[in-house]
Amino acid sequence: MFNIFKKKSVDLEKKSYMDGFREALSNLGDLPYTMAPNYNYNNRDMRRSMEYYKKISQYRSIVDKIATSCSHIDLQLKIDDKLLEKHPILDLINHPNTMISKQNFFKDLFTHYIVTGNIFIQFNSMQPSEMYLLPAYNFSINNSSKNSVIQAPKSYQYNHNGYSNSFKLDDDYIYQSNMEQVLLPILDFNPQMGEDYIGVPKTFSLESEFDQWISGNINNSSILERGGRIGAAWVNKGEPLTEEQFQRVVNESKKYDGSGNAAKTAIIDGDIEIRPISQTNADMQFQELRKENKIEIANALGYPLQLLLDSSMTYNNLSTAMVQYYDNAVLPVYKDVLSKLNKFFSNIYGVDVELFYNEYDIDPLRYRALEQTLMKSKIGINTINELRADISDEEISDGDTLLVPSTSTTLDHIDKEFEQLKGNYVAPE
């Protein structure tokens, strides 16, 4: 059963099922790289991941949509649970540096995170006013000295086009360079235990699907270059050809290759005939395989299949799909990065920093957020000011009392009205 995995002859029949299975798994490393479950992710893998992003249109389209959606989410700031409208952190978020806009910066950031599983942000100081995105594949890692509790490499070394900078881990677990620049690594989950110093993208397991996609495109391009014709065989039905005759047939066949020679009539003599190789159009175009690969890519990134495959959705179905898109594709990525940013800013500023978003500011989620706020109002679990906070409105005076759900008024108001009624009430004779 497991012969394809064996390094040497093993009598598996005398072993238990699990023993044989374990031995088979232990030999998976002998399989081609794209088939083996190897999570020793490195710079070469990151570059290859970016190549997949460049070459596979459907993959790039999905990644770009998610990254763009992330970049347009507006953030608010609380420090020590106090809402602030102005702060250097907000200035930094809204104006990363003089070279790039907020939307472009964060689109690039989330693209790199989704594709490579790693982000490295360089800040200009411990009280930063500028930040820059550094490609993860230009970093080398010194993990020779790890803390016993926190899995953190001793340093990250950046090298690109002659520029070099080393970021060393200090006692506060902040990476700093000799020029007082600060580095924030944001890493996606790595299934390889003990290698928390490098992230692995969620699409890493789809390398075989990516390779199939590229191979299918190359195959179809090759067919188009031949004028849309599949291969053919020149069959000799007579006496064996001499070397000179064989070479003549080879040279003649070349005259009819390429799209520029499509529909030309071949003139042949002797007992040679042309027989087309039997292949169907479906076999040739890999349409079903491409569709399956689309679905695999979408599933890996949480992208709703309705948005991928269904072009005739009603408005209600589209609204539901867009909510799923944010819940499953956009917000998980966004929250992951946001939590790392909050932890970083809290560390360097020494206060409780909370960058957060409001669903009321995200068009596809606004109606759901409104429904939740109305439900809180109806069942009377929030005060007026708590309800106003849901939609980022300022507090009002006397807004810290609960509403009576049935009347949408305050208990104090009801008491006052009751007392007035008691004073004016006349009992019937």
Buried (B, 14 or more C-beta within 10 A) or exposed (E): EBEEBBEEEBEBEEBEEEEBBEBBEEBEEEEEEBEEEBBEBEBEBBBBBBEBBEEBEBBBBBBBBBBBBBBBBEBBBBBEEEEEEEBEBBEBBEBBBEEBEBEEBBBBBBBBBBBBBBBBBBBBEBEBEBBBBBBBBBBEBBBEEBEEEEBBBBBBBBEEEEEEBBBBBEEEEBBBBEEEBBBBBBBBEBEEEEBBBBBBBBBBBBBEBBBBBBEBBEEBEEBEBBBEBBEBEBEBEEEEBEEEBEEBBEEBBEEBEEEEBBEEEEEEEEEBEEEEEEEEEEEBBBEEBBEEBBBBBBBBBBBBEBBBEEEEEEEEEBBBBBBBBBBBBBBBBBEBBBEBBBEBBBBBBEEEBBBEBBBBBBEBBBEBBBEEBEEBBEEBEBBBBBBBBBBEEEEEEEBEBEBEEEEEEBEEEEEEEEEEEEEEEEEEE
